[in-house]
């Protein structure tokens, strides 16, 4: 009986941890915003707003750069600029097919 309860507990924890790591894939444009000391954000083609916590310097060049990206949503981290959802970039590339 103890083993069954332990198995159920471990399985539940694994399922919860898998559900909590939300990833998104989208296309959009990187823009620089001057508010609160300045930051870079990505506005997707569908209007989503994401604030990367780890945007590479090569993508921090002015505003309007079109990109495709994959990111992990950071639910446990509040963004300091109050602009969009904090994300950790997993993959990103310049993509001129993004409108």
C-alpha positions in Angstrom: 0.0 0.0 0.0 2.8 2.4 0.8 4.4 1.7 -2.6 1.2 2.4 -4.4 0.8 5.8 -2.5 4.4 6.6 -3.3 3.9 5.8 -7.0 0.8 7.9 -7.2 2.6 10.8 -5.5 5.6 10.7 -7.8 3.4 10.3 -10.9 1.4 13.3 -9.8 4.5 15.4 -9.3 5.8 14.5 -12.7 2.6 15.4 -14.4 2.3 18.7 -12.6 5.9 19.7 -13.5 5.3 18.8 -17.2 2.1 20.9 -17.2 3.8 23.9 -15.6 6.4 24.5 -18.3 4.5 26.3 -20.9 6.2 26.8 -24.2 5.2 29.0 -27.1 6.2 29.2 -30.8 5.4 32.4 -32.7 6.5 35.0 -35.1 6.6 38.7 -34.5 8.8 41.8 -34.3 11.3 42.9 -31.7 10.9 46.5 -30.6 12.7 48.7 -28.1 10.6 50.5 -25.5 11.9 53.5 -23.6 9.7 53.2 -20.5 11.2 52.2 -17.1 14.8 52.4 -18.2 14.3 50.7 -21.6 13.8 47.1 -22.7 13.2 44.9 -25.7 9.9 43.2 -26.2 8.4 41.0 -28.9 4.9 41.7 -30.3 3.6 38.7 -32.2 1.6 38.7 -35.4 -1.5 37.8 -33.3 -0.9 40.7 -30.8 0.8 38.8 -28.0 3.4 40.7 -26.0 6.4 38.9 -24.6 9.4 40.3 -22.7 12.4 38.1 -23.1 14.7 37.9 -20.0 17.6 36.5 -22.1 17.5 38.2 -25.5 20.9 37.9 -27.2 22.6 41.3 -28.0 22.6 40.4 -31.7 18.8 40.8 -31.6 18.9 44.1 -29.7 19.4 46.4 -32.7 16.7 49.0 -32.8 13.0 48.2 -33.5 11.1 46.2 -36.1 13.3 43.2 -36.5 11.1 40.3 -37.7 11.7 37.0 -35.9 10.4 33.5 -35.3 11.0 32.2 -31.8 10.3 29.5 -29.3 10.1 30.5 -25.6 9.2 29.2 -22.2 6.7 31.3 -20.3 8.0 32.3 -16.9 4.9 32.2 -14.7 7.0 32.6 -11.5 8.8 35.7 -12.7 7.2 39.1 -12.8 8.5 41.5 -15.4 9.8 44.8 -14.1 8.3 46.9 -17.0 4.7 45.8 -16.7 4.5 45.4 -20.4 4.1 41.8 -21.4 4.6 38.2 -20.3 8.1 37.3 -19.1 9.7 34.5 -21.3 13.0 32.7 -21.6 14.0 32.4 -25.3 14.8 28.8 -26.3 15.3 29.4 -30.0 15.1 32.6 -32.1 16.0 33.5 -35.7 15.5 36.4 -38.0 12.5 35.7 -40.2 11.6 38.1 -43.0 8.5 36.2 -43.9 6.9 37.4 -40.7 4.6 40.3 -41.5 
